């Protein structure tokens, strides 16, 4: 792990960088993954491809599991259970109605969501909080 302010290597258990004194995870000049200097305003490191911005989880909110969402989409996706889990209630209700009325409408949409979850195209819950990557 590297300091995002000065680029020096820091211990993962440290609360702050021993070189510059910045709190761990603060700063925007260097990549915390590889220590390379970042372009101003960059979203990803051009050296290693790591995301630059930290995931901010609002107080009182828990990150949803990507693994749980993938499994729910695969096994119960036709009735939109993964949508309810991620907070997309409207889409879950629509999938239930499609499945009841047509028999196959929800399965197609569930397959699309399953692929989107696996390819990281769908990576946030309804509140915009990034999904926990556990695999």
Beta strands, then each sheet from edge to edge (+ up, - down):
end
